[in-house]
Amino acid sequence: MSKTYTPELPPDVLQRLDAYAARFRPDFARARQAAWAHVYLHGLLIDGERKSIEPLSRRVALPAGLDVADPEQALQQFVNQAAWDERDVWRRHRAVMAEAFASPRGIFVFDDTSFPEQGKHSVGVQRQYCGALGKRANCQVAPSVRYVSPEGHCPLAMRLYLPGRWLGDEERLDEAGVPEPERRPLSKGQIALELLDRVRAEGLPGRFVVADAGYGVSGDFRDGLEQRRLRYIVGVTDELVGFTAPPSWEEPKAGTGGRPRKRHRLAEGAPRPMNLKELAARTPRHKGTWREGTKGKLSGRFAWLRVWPASGWATGECVGAEPVRLLIEEQADGKIKYAVSNLPPRTSGPSIFI
């Protein structure tokens, strides 16, 4: 694992960090707990390869009043056994961040946060795609939501994803101390929507969502955003299928023999859907430039068109699906990326996202 580099912080920055940490002291039952929280925060910020408790406890000089024979045991007790609620800490964090960043133009951004692991006992760990390493590896994965506004950006919330192997092993869940309410079988998209509801319920403004294809390919996730009356642009893969014109359907009706048909069927002679890779091959794209980068102007070739989602078209599952806007981006190296959005038809083009 690559070493995490933390620069040496000047005194004025350390003072600001101390003032920030002090705002969380009401969320701990005792002053001693708040002091150990300060030690833990200090340990996470200073330089060192591993941020687990054992090496962290050896790197931090304890403040006056916390002289103990075994700092590692004391810190383990604070993190794993002390009676403090991380949800209260998260809520206060969001309130503090809102003071600086809240804006009606705020955007909620969803992504996976991954934590490479060596062992198999950490909650939710298994071999899966690890964004931190850019490949499949032993890791934990947590859907997370961040906030972006004209004032800045900050993390808002995250929750570990529990793979099926974990959910099917009660003994393993017990040994890891996973609370009963957290043992529900949730997809990453479902976790993301729950996180979104949590942060919006606290009053954080924003009506736009951005997510990568790990979330955007889920029709249920996109429908959930629609139900919350949120606009979105989310990545999708080229396997997504769609119609380029409103599809025509035949109503269910009794057949000439056998059981009556119960599902809609694509009308005879109606154009069949195509996947996005096929659609991109026949769609002209136009060059767009959006800003100056470190190596010159950033540009790509784009197409911006309207499509009707066609997932499950053979069995009539997409009947009544509202059209979405499809963004096709051809990058400088020839790689093509896709995103869909529920922005209104009057939206002129991809420049709005840049």
DOTIKE-272787 format. One record per residue (C-alpha): residue number from 1; residue in one letter; x, y, z. Coordinates in steps of 0.25 Angstrom, whole numbers, plus 5000, padded with zeros to 4 digits. Example, Ala and Ser with C-alpha at 12.3 -4.5 7.8 and 13.67 -1.06 7.14 Angstrom:
2
<node pos="1" code="A" c1="5049" c2="4982" c3="5031"/>
<node pos="2" code="S" c1="5055" c2="4996" c3="5029"/>
//
This chain:
354
<node pos="1" code="M" c1="5000" c2="5000" c3="5000"/>
<node pos="2" code="S" c1="5005" c2="5014" c3="4997"/>
<node pos="3" code="K" c1="5009" c2="5023" c3="5008"/>
<node pos="4" code="T" c1="5000" c2="5034" c3="5012"/>
<node pos="5" code="Y" c1="5007" c2="5047" c3="5012"/>
<node pos="6" code="T" c1="5002" c2="5058" c3="5022"/>
<node pos="7" code="P" c1="5010" c2="5071" c3="5021"/>
<node pos="8" code="E" c1="5015" c2="5078" c3="5034"/>
<node pos="9" code="L" c1="5004" c2="5088" c3="5038"/>
<node pos="10" code="P" c1="5008" c2="5102" c3="5043"/>
<node pos="11" code="P" c1="5003" c2="5107" c3="5057"/>
<node pos="12" code="D" c1="4992" c2="5115" c3="5051"/>
<node pos="13" code="V" c1="4986" c2="5103" c3="5044"/>
<node pos="14" code="L" c1="4987" c2="5095" c3="5056"/>
<node pos="15" code="Q" c1="4980" c2="5105" c3="5064"/>
<node pos="16" code="R" c1="4968" c2="5105" c3="5054"/>
<node pos="17" code="L" c1="4968" c2="5090" c3="5055"/>
<node pos="18" code="D" c1="4967" c2="5091" c3="5070"/>
<node pos="19" code="A" c1="4956" c2="5101" c3="5069"/>
<node pos="20" code="Y" c1="4949" c2="5092" c3="5059"/>
<node pos="21" code="A" c1="4950" c2="5080" c3="5068"/>
<node pos="22" code="A" c1="4945" c2="5088" c3="5080"/>
<node pos="23" code="R" c1="4931" c2="5090" c3="5073"/>
<node pos="24" code="F" c1="4929" c2="5075" c3="5075"/>
<node pos="25" code="R" c1="4931" c2="5074" c3="5090"/>
<node pos="26" code="P" c1="4916" c2="5075" c3="5093"/>
<node pos="27" code="D" c1="4914" c2="5062" c3="5085"/>
<node pos="28" code="F" c1="4922" c2="5054" c3="5096"/>
<node pos="29" code="A" c1="4917" c2="5050" c3="5109"/>
<node pos="30" code="R" c1="4930" c2="5053" c3="5117"/>
<node pos="31" code="A" c1="4941" c2="5063" c3="5115"/>
<node pos="32" code="R" c1="4951" c2="5051" c3="5115"/>
<node pos="33" code="Q" c1="4944" c2="5045" c3="5103"/>
<node pos="34" code="A" c1="4945" c2="5058" c3="5095"/>
<node pos="35" code="A" c1="4960" c2="5059" c3="5099"/>
<node pos="36" code="W" c1="4962" c2="5045" c3="5093"/>
<node pos="37" code="A" c1="4954" c2="5049" c3="5080"/>
<node pos="38" code="H" c1="4964" c2="5060" c3="5079"/>
<node pos="39" code="V" c1="4975" c2="5050" c3="5080"/>
<node pos="40" code="Y" c1="4969" c2="5041" c3="5069"/>
<node pos="41" code="L" c1="4967" c2="5053" c3="5060"/>
<node pos="42" code="H" c1="4981" c2="5057" c3="5062"/>
<node pos="43" code="G" c1="4986" c2="5043" c3="5058"/>
<node pos="44" code="L" c1="4978" c2="5043" c3="5046"/>
<node pos="45" code="L" c1="4984" c2="5056" c3="5041"/>
<node pos="46" code="I" c1="4999" c2="5053" c3="5044"/>
<node pos="47" code="D" c1="5008" c2="5046" c3="5034"/>
<node pos="48" code="G" c1="5009" c2="5031" c3="5034"/>
<node pos="49" code="E" c1="5006" c2="5019" c3="5026"/>
<node pos="50" code="R" c1="4995" c2="5012" c3="5034"/>
<node pos="51" code="K" c1="4984" c2="5020" c3="5041"/>
<node pos="52" code="S" c1="4979" c2="5008" c3="5049"/>
<node pos="53" code="I" c1="4979" c2="5010" c3="5064"/>
<node pos="54" code="E" c1="4992" c2="5002" c3="5068"/>
<node pos="55" code="P" c1="5002" c2="5010" c3="5060"/>
<node pos="56" code="L" c1="4993" c2="5023" c3="5062"/>
<node pos="57" code="S" c1="4994" c2="5022" c3="5077"/>
<node pos="58" code="R" c1="5009" c2="5021" c3="5076"/>
<node pos="59" code="R" c1="5011" c2="5034" c3="5068"/>
<node pos="60" code="V" c1="5002" c2="5044" c3="5076"/>
<node pos="61" code="A" c1="5008" c2="5051" c3="5088"/>
<node pos="62" code="L" c1="4997" c2="5051" c3="5098"/>
<node pos="63" code="P" c1="4992" c2="5064" c3="5104"/>
<node pos="64" code="A" c1="4993" c2="5067" c3="5119"/>
<node pos="65" code="G" c1="4982" c2="5060" c3="5127"/>
<node pos="66" code="L" c1="4982" c2="5047" c3="5118"/>
<node pos="67" code="D" c1="4994" c2="5040" c3="5123"/>
<node pos="68" code="V" c1="4991" c2="5025" c3="5123"/>
<node pos="69" code="A" c1="5000" c2="5013" c3="5123"/>
<node pos="70" code="D" c1="4994" c2="5007" c3="5110"/>
<node pos="71" code="P" c1="4990" c2="5018" c3="5100"/>
<node pos="72" code="E" c1="4986" c2="5007" c3="5090"/>
<node pos="73" code="Q" c1="4976" c2="5001" c3="5099"/>
<node pos="74" code="A" c1="4970" c2="5014" c3="5103"/>
<node pos="75" code="L" c1="4969" c2="5018" c3="5089"/>
<node pos="76" code="Q" c1="4963" c2="5005" c3="5085"/>
<node pos="77" code="Q" c1="4953" c2="5007" c3="5096"/>
<node pos="78" code="F" c1="4949" c2="5021" c3="5091"/>
<node pos="79" code="V" c1="4947" c2="5016" c3="5077"/>
<node pos="80" code="N" c1="4940" c2="5003" c3="5079"/>
<node pos="81" code="Q" c1="4934" c2="5003" c3="5092"/>
<node pos="82" code="A" c1="4931" c2="5017" c3="5098"/>
<node pos="83" code="A" c1="4917" c2="5022" c3="5098"/>
<node pos="84" code="W" c1="4917" c2="5033" c3="5087"/>
<node pos="85" code="D" c1="4908" c2="5033" c3="5075"/>
<node pos="86" code="E" c1="4915" c2="5036" c3="5062"/>
<node pos="87" code="R" c1="4902" c2="5040" c3="5056"/>
<node pos="88" code="D" c1="4902" c2="5052" c3="5065"/>
<node pos="89" code="V" c1="4917" c2="5055" c3="5061"/>
<node pos="90" code="W" c1="4912" c2="5054" c3="5046"/>
<node pos="91" code="R" c1="4901" c2="5064" c3="5048"/>
<node pos="92" code="R" c1="4909" c2="5074" c3="5055"/>
<node pos="93" code="H" c1="4919" c2="5073" c3="5044"/>
<node pos="94" code="R" c1="4909" c2="5075" c3="5033"/>
<node pos="95" code="A" c1="4904" c2="5087" c3="5041"/>
<node pos="96" code="V" c1="4918" c2="5093" c3="5042"/>
<node pos="97" code="M" c1="4920" c2="5091" c3="5027"/>
<node pos="98" code="A" c1="4907" c2="5097" c3="5023"/>
<node pos="99" code="E" c1="4911" c2="5110" c3="5030"/>
<node pos="100" code="A" c1="4922" c2="5111" c3="5020"/>
<node pos="101" code="F" c1="4916" c2="5104" c3="5007"/>
<node pos="102" code="A" c1="4901" c2="5104" c3="5007"/>
<node pos="103" code="S" c1="4895" c2="5110" c3="4994"/>
<node pos="104" code="P" c1="4882" c2="5108" c3="4986"/>
<node pos="105" code="R" c1="4892" c2="5104" c3="4975"/>
<node pos="106" code="G" c1="4897" c2="5093" c3="4983"/>
<node pos="107" code="I" c1="4900" c2="5079" c3="4976"/>
<node pos="108" code="F" c1="4900" c2="5065" c3="4983"/>
<node pos="109" code="V" c1="4911" c2="5056" c3="4977"/>
<node pos="110" code="F" c1="4910" c2="5041" c3="4979"/>
<node pos="111" code="D" c1="4922" c2="5032" c3="4978"/>
<node pos="112" code="D" c1="4929" c2="5020" c3="4985"/>
<node pos="113" code="T" c1="4939" c2="5022" c3="4995"/>
<node pos="114" code="S" c1="4948" c2="5010" c3="4997"/>
<node pos="115" code="F" c1="4958" c2="5005" c3="5007"/>
<node pos="116" code="P" c1="4968" c2="4995" c3="5004"/>
<node pos="117" code="E" c1="4970" c2="4984" c3="5015"/>
<node pos="118" code="Q" c1="4979" c2="4973" c3="5017"/>
<node pos="119" code="G" c1="4970" c2="4964" c3="5026"/>
<node pos="120" code="K" c1="4956" c2="4959" c3="5025"/>
<node pos="121" code="H" c1="4950" c2="4963" c3="5038"/>
<node pos="122" code="S" c1="4947" c2="4978" c3="5036"/>
<node pos="123" code="V" c1="4932" c2="4980" c3="5033"/>
<node pos="124" code="G" c1="4928" c2="4978" c3="5019"/>
<node pos="125" code="V" c1="4942" c2="4974" c3="5014"/>
<node pos="126" code="Q" c1="4943" c2="4965" c3="5002"/>
<node pos="127" code="R" c1="4950" c2="4965" c3="4988"/>
<node pos="128" code="Q" c1="4943" c2="4975" c3="4980"/>
<node pos="129" code="Y" c1="4946" c2="4987" c3="4971"/>
<node pos="130" code="C" c1="4955" c2="4997" c3="4979"/>
<node pos="131" code="G" c1="4955" c2="5011" c3="4974"/>
<node pos="132" code="A" c1="4966" c2="5015" c3="4982"/>
<node pos="133" code="L" c1="4975" c2="5005" c3="4975"/>
<node pos="134" code="G" c1="4968" c2="5005" c3="4962"/>
<node pos="135" code="K" c1="4966" c2="4990" c3="4961"/>
<node pos="136" code="R" c1="4959" c2="4978" c3="4968"/>
<node pos="137" code="A" c1="4965" c2="4976" c3="4982"/>
<node pos="138" code="N" c1="4962" c2="4973" c3="4996"/>
<node pos="139" code="C" c1="4955" c2="4985" c3="5002"/>
<node pos="140" code="Q" c1="4943" c2="4991" c3="5008"/>
<node pos="141" code="V" c1="4934" c2="5000" c3="5000"/>
<node pos="142" code="A" c1="4925" c2="5011" c3="5005"/>
<node pos="143" code="P" c1="4915" c2="5019" c3="4996"/>
<node pos="144" code="S" c1="4917" c2="5034" c3="5000"/>
<node pos="145" code="V" c1="4911" c2="5047" c3="4997"/>
<node pos="146" code="R" c1="4918" c2="5060" c3="4996"/>
<node pos="147" code="Y" c1="4913" c2="5074" c3="4994"/>
<node pos="148" code="V" c1="4918" c2="5084" c3="4984"/>
<node pos="149" code="S" c1="4914" c2="5099" c3="4983"/>
<node pos="150" code="P" c1="4920" c2="5112" c3="4978"/>
<node pos="151" code="E" c1="4926" c2="5114" c3="4992"/>
<node pos="152" code="G" c1="4934" c2="5100" c3="4992"/>
<node pos="153" code="H" c1="4932" c2="5086" c3="4994"/>
<node pos="154" code="C" c1="4931" c2="5076" c3="5006"/>
<node pos="155" code="P" c1="4928" c2="5061" c3="5010"/>
<node pos="156" code="L" c1="4914" c2="5060" c3="5016"/>
<node pos="157" code="A" c1="4911" c2="5045" c3="5019"/>
<node pos="158" code="M" c1="4915" c2="5031" c3="5016"/>
<node pos="159" code="R" c1="4911" c2="5016" c3="5020"/>
<node pos="160" code="L" c1="4918" c2="5003" c3="5018"/>
<node pos="161" code="Y" c1="4913" c2="4994" c3="5007"/>
<node pos="162" code="L" c1="4910" c2="4980" c3="5012"/>
<node pos="163" code="P" c1="4912" c2="4969" c3="5001"/>
<node pos="164" code="G" c1="4903" c2="4957" c3="5001"/>
<node pos="165" code="R" c1="4914" c2="4948" c3="5007"/>
<node pos="166" code="W" c1="4913" c2="4957" c3="5019"/>
<node pos="167" code="L" c1="4898" c2="4958" c3="5020"/>
<node pos="168" code="G" c1="4897" c2="4942" c3="5019"/>
<node pos="169" code="D" c1="4907" c2="4940" c3="5031"/>
<node pos="170" code="E" c1="4900" c2="4943" c3="5044"/>
<node pos="171" code="E" c1="4912" c2="4938" c3="5052"/>
<node pos="172" code="R" c1="4922" c2="4947" c3="5044"/>
<node pos="173" code="L" c1="4912" c2="4959" c3="5046"/>
<node pos="174" code="D" c1="4912" c2="4957" c3="5061"/>
<node pos="175" code="E" c1="4927" c2="4956" c3="5062"/>
<node pos="176" code="A" c1="4929" c2="4969" c3="5055"/>
<node pos="177" code="G" c1="4918" c2="4976" c3="5064"/>
<node pos="178" code="V" c1="4909" c2="4980" c3="5052"/>
<node pos="179" code="P" c1="4896" c2="4986" c3="5059"/>
<node pos="180" code="E" c1="4883" c2="4979" c3="5055"/>
<node pos="181" code="P" c1="4877" c2="4991" c3="5048"/>
<node pos="182" code="E" c1="4889" c2="4991" c3="5039"/>
<node pos="183" code="R" c1="4888" c2="4977" c3="5034"/>
<node pos="184" code="R" c1="4877" c2="4980" c3="5023"/>
<node pos="185" code="P" c1="4880" c2="4976" c3="5009"/>
<node pos="186" code="L" c1="4883" c2="4989" c3="5002"/>
<node pos="187" code="S" c1="4888" c2="4992" c3="4988"/>
<node pos="188" code="K" c1="4898" c2="5003" c3="4987"/>
<node pos="189" code="G" c1="4887" c2="5012" c3="4980"/>
<node pos="190" code="Q" c1="4878" c2="5009" c3="4992"/>
<node pos="191" code="I" c1="4889" c2="5013" c3="5002"/>
<node pos="192" code="A" c1="4891" c2="5026" c3="4993"/>
<node pos="193" code="L" c1="4876" c2="5030" c3="4994"/>
<node pos="194" code="E" c1="4876" c2="5028" c3="5009"/>
<node pos="195" code="L" c1="4888" c2="5037" c3="5011"/>
<node pos="196" code="L" c1="4882" c2="5047" c3="5002"/>
<node pos="197" code="D" c1="4869" c2="5047" c3="5010"/>
<node pos="198" code="R" c1="4877" c2="5049" c3="5023"/>
<node pos="199" code="V" c1="4885" c2="5061" c3="5018"/>
<node pos="200" code="R" c1="4873" c2="5068" c3="5012"/>
<node pos="201" code="A" c1="4865" c2="5066" c3="5024"/>
<node pos="202" code="E" c1="4875" c2="5075" c3="5031"/>
<node pos="203" code="G" c1="4872" c2="5086" c3="5022"/>
<node pos="204" code="L" c1="4884" c2="5086" c3="5013"/>
<node pos="205" code="P" c1="4879" c2="5093" c3="5000"/>
<node pos="206" code="G" c1="4881" c2="5087" c3="4986"/>
<node pos="207" code="R" c1="4873" c2="5081" c3="4975"/>
<node pos="208" code="F" c1="4883" c2="5075" c3="4966"/>
<node pos="209" code="V" c1="4890" c2="5061" c3="4967"/>
<node pos="210" code="V" c1="4903" c2="5056" c3="4960"/>
<node pos="211" code="A" c1="4907" c2="5041" c3="4960"/>
<node pos="212" code="D" c1="4916" c2="5032" c3="4952"/>
<node pos="213" code="A" c1="4911" c2="5019" c3="4945"/>
<node pos="214" code="G" c1="4912" c2="5011" c3="4957"/>
<node pos="215" code="Y" c1="4899" c2="5018" c3="4962"/>
<node pos="216" code="G" c1="4894" c2="5023" c3="4948"/>
<node pos="217" code="V" c1="4892" c2="5009" c3="4942"/>
<node pos="218" code="S" c1="4881" c2="5006" c3="4953"/>
<node pos="219" code="G" c1="4867" c2="5010" c3="4948"/>
<node pos="220" code="D" c1="4862" c2="5009" c3="4962"/>
<node pos="221" code="F" c1="4873" c2="5020" c3="4966"/>
<node pos="222" code="R" c1="4869" c2="5029" c3="4955"/>
<node pos="223" code="D" c1="4854" c2="5027" c3="4958"/>
<node pos="224" code="G" c1="4857" c2="5030" c3="4973"/>
<node pos="225" code="L" c1="4863" c2="5044" c3="4969"/>
<node pos="226" code="E" c1="4851" c2="5047" c3="4960"/>
<node pos="227" code="Q" c1="4841" c2="5044" c3="4972"/>
<node pos="228" code="R" c1="4849" c2="5054" c3="4980"/>
<node pos="229" code="R" c1="4848" c2="5064" c3="4969"/>
<node pos="230" code="L" c1="4862" c2="5065" c3="4967"/>
<node pos="231" code="R" c1="4870" c2="5068" c3="4954"/>
<node pos="232" code="Y" c1="4881" c2="5059" c3="4951"/>
<node pos="233" code="I" c1="4892" c2="5055" c3="4941"/>
<node pos="234" code="V" c1="4898" c2="5041" c3="4944"/>
<node pos="235" code="G" c1="4908" c2="5033" c3="4937"/>
<node pos="236" code="V" c1="4903" c2="5020" c3="4930"/>
<node pos="237" code="T" c1="4910" c2="5009" c3="4922"/>
<node pos="238" code="D" c1="4909" c2="5006" c3="4907"/>
<node pos="239" code="E" c1="4900" c2="4994" c3="4910"/>
<node pos="240" code="L" c1="4888" c2="5003" c3="4913"/>
<node pos="241" code="V" c1="4878" c2="5002" c3="4902"/>
<node pos="242" code="G" c1="4868" c2="5012" c3="4897"/>
<node pos="243" code="F" c1="4859" c2="5017" c3="4886"/>
<node pos="244" code="T" c1="4862" c2="5029" c3="4878"/>
<node pos="245" code="A" c1="4847" c2="5032" c3="4876"/>
<node pos="246" code="P" c1="4835" c2="5030" c3="4884"/>
<node pos="247" code="P" c1="4832" c2="5015" c3="4884"/>
<node pos="248" code="S" c1="4818" c2="5009" c3="4879"/>
<node pos="249" code="W" c1="4812" c2="4998" c3="4888"/>
<node pos="250" code="E" c1="4801" c2="4988" c3="4886"/>
<node pos="251" code="E" c1="4791" c2="4987" c3="4897"/>
<node pos="252" code="P" c1="4790" c2="4973" c3="4904"/>
<node pos="253" code="K" c1="4779" c2="4965" c3="4898"/>
<node pos="254" code="A" c1="4774" c2="4951" c3="4897"/>
<node pos="255" code="G" c1="4781" c2="4942" c3="4887"/>
<node pos="256" code="T" c1="4775" c2="4933" c3="4877"/>
<node pos="257" code="G" c1="4779" c2="4921" c3="4886"/>
<node pos="258" code="G" c1="4785" c2="4918" c3="4899"/>
<node pos="259" code="R" c1="4786" c2="4928" c3="4910"/>
<node pos="260" code="P" c1="4783" c2="4943" c3="4908"/>
<node pos="261" code="R" c1="4794" c2="4952" c3="4907"/>
<node pos="262" code="K" c1="4796" c2="4961" c3="4919"/>
<node pos="263" code="R" c1="4808" c2="4970" c3="4915"/>
<node pos="264" code="H" c1="4810" c2="4981" c3="4905"/>
<node pos="265" code="R" c1="4817" c2="4977" c3="4893"/>
<node pos="266" code="L" c1="4825" c2="4986" c3="4883"/>
<node pos="267" code="A" c1="4816" c2="4989" c3="4871"/>
<node pos="268" code="E" c1="4819" c2="4982" c3="4858"/>
<node pos="269" code="G" c1="4828" c2="4991" c3="4849"/>
<node pos="270" code="A" c1="4833" c2="5000" c3="4861"/>
<node pos="271" code="P" c1="4848" c2="5003" c3="4861"/>
<node pos="272" code="R" c1="4855" c2="4994" c3="4871"/>
<node pos="273" code="P" c1="4864" c2="5000" c3="4882"/>
<node pos="274" code="M" c1="4879" c2="5000" c3="4881"/>
<node pos="275" code="N" c1="4890" c2="5000" c3="4892"/>
<node pos="276" code="L" c1="4898" c2="5013" c3="4894"/>
<node pos="277" code="K" c1="4910" c2="5007" c3="4887"/>
<node pos="278" code="E" c1="4902" c2="5005" c3="4874"/>
<node pos="279" code="L" c1="4895" c2="5019" c3="4876"/>
<node pos="280" code="A" c1="4909" c2="5026" c3="4878"/>
<node pos="281" code="A" c1="4914" c2="5019" c3="4865"/>
<node pos="282" code="R" c1="4903" c2="5026" c3="4856"/>
<node pos="283" code="T" c1="4902" c2="5039" c3="4864"/>
<node pos="284" code="P" c1="4911" c2="5051" c3="4859"/>
<node pos="285" code="R" c1="4918" c2="5059" c3="4870"/>
<node pos="286" code="H" c1="4923" c2="5073" c3="4871"/>
<node pos="287" code="K" c1="4935" c2="5079" c3="4878"/>
<node pos="288" code="G" c1="4933" c2="5086" c3="4891"/>
<node pos="289" code="T" c1="4944" c2="5094" c3="4899"/>
<node pos="290" code="W" c1="4941" c2="5098" c3="4914"/>
<node pos="291" code="R" c1="4953" c2="5103" c3="4921"/>
<node pos="292" code="E" c1="4968" c2="5104" c3="4921"/>
<node pos="293" code="G" c1="4975" c2="5093" c3="4928"/>
<node pos="294" code="T" c1="4990" c2="5091" c3="4932"/>
<node pos="295" code="K" c1="4993" c2="5086" c3="4918"/>
<node pos="296" code="G" c1="4984" c2="5095" c3="4910"/>
<node pos="297" code="K" c1="4970" c2="5096" c3="4907"/>
<node pos="298" code="L" c1="4961" c2="5084" c3="4911"/>
<node pos="299" code="S" c1="4952" c2="5080" c3="4900"/>
<node pos="300" code="G" c1="4944" c2="5068" c3="4895"/>
<node pos="301" code="R" c1="4934" c2="5064" c3="4884"/>
<node pos="302" code="F" c1="4920" c2="5063" c3="4889"/>
<node pos="303" code="A" c1="4906" c2="5059" c3="4885"/>
<node pos="304" code="W" c1="4893" c2="5063" c3="4893"/>
<node pos="305" code="L" c1="4880" c2="5056" c3="4889"/>
<node pos="306" code="R" c1="4867" c2="5051" c3="4894"/>
<node pos="307" code="V" c1="4865" c2="5036" c3="4896"/>
<node pos="308" code="W" c1="4854" c2="5027" c3="4903"/>
<node pos="309" code="P" c1="4859" c2="5017" c3="4912"/>
<node pos="310" code="A" c1="4857" c2="5002" c3="4907"/>
<node pos="311" code="S" c1="4861" c2="4993" c3="4919"/>
<node pos="312" code="G" c1="4852" c2="4981" c3="4918"/>
<node pos="313" code="W" c1="4846" c2="4985" c3="4905"/>
<node pos="314" code="A" c1="4843" c2="4971" c3="4901"/>
<node pos="315" code="T" c1="4834" c2="4969" c3="4912"/>
<node pos="316" code="G" c1="4828" c2="4983" c3="4912"/>
<node pos="317" code="E" c1="4834" c2="4987" c3="4925"/>
<node pos="318" code="C" c1="4838" c2="5001" c3="4920"/>
<node pos="319" code="V" c1="4824" c2="5005" c3="4915"/>
<node pos="320" code="G" c1="4821" c2="5019" c3="4919"/>
<node pos="321" code="A" c1="4836" c2="5022" c3="4922"/>
<node pos="322" code="E" c1="4839" c2="5037" c3="4921"/>
<node pos="323" code="P" c1="4850" c2="5041" c3="4911"/>
<node pos="324" code="V" c1="4863" c2="5046" c3="4916"/>
<node pos="325" code="R" c1="4875" c2="5054" c3="4911"/>
<node pos="326" code="L" c1="4887" c2="5046" c3="4906"/>
<node pos="327" code="L" c1="4901" c2="5052" c3="4907"/>
<node pos="328" code="I" c1="4911" c2="5045" c3="4898"/>
<node pos="329" code="E" c1="4925" c2="5050" c3="4901"/>
<node pos="330" code="E" c1="4937" c2="5045" c3="4892"/>
<node pos="331" code="Q" c1="4950" c2="5048" c3="4900"/>
<node pos="332" code="A" c1="4963" c2="5052" c3="4894"/>
<node pos="333" code="D" c1="4968" c2="5038" c3="4894"/>
<node pos="334" code="G" c1="4956" c2="5033" c3="4886"/>
<node pos="335" code="K" c1="4949" c2="5027" c3="4899"/>
<node pos="336" code="I" c1="4934" c2="5029" c3="4899"/>
<node pos="337" code="K" c1="4926" c2="5032" c3="4912"/>
<node pos="338" code="Y" c1="4911" c2="5033" c3="4914"/>
<node pos="339" code="A" c1="4902" c2="5040" c3="4923"/>
<node pos="340" code="V" c1="4887" c2="5042" c3="4924"/>
<node pos="341" code="S" c1="4879" c2="5054" c3="4930"/>
<node pos="342" code="N" c1="4865" c2="5058" c3="4933"/>
<node pos="343" code="L" c1="4868" c2="5072" c3="4930"/>
<node pos="344" code="P" c1="4857" c2="5079" c3="4922"/>
<node pos="345" code="P" c1="4856" c2="5078" c3="4907"/>
<node pos="346" code="R" c1="4860" c2="5093" c3="4906"/>
<node pos="347" code="T" c1="4874" c2="5090" c3="4912"/>
<node pos="348" code="S" c1="4883" c2="5094" c3="4900"/>
<node pos="349" code="G" c1="4895" c2="5085" c3="4902"/>
<node pos="350" code="P" c1="4906" c2="5079" c3="4910"/>
<node pos="351" code="S" c1="4913" c2="5092" c3="4914"/>
<node pos="352" code="I" c1="4903" c2="5094" c3="4925"/>
<node pos="353" code="F" c1="4910" c2="5083" c3="4933"/>
<node pos="354" code="I" c1="4924" c2="5088" c3="4931"/>
//
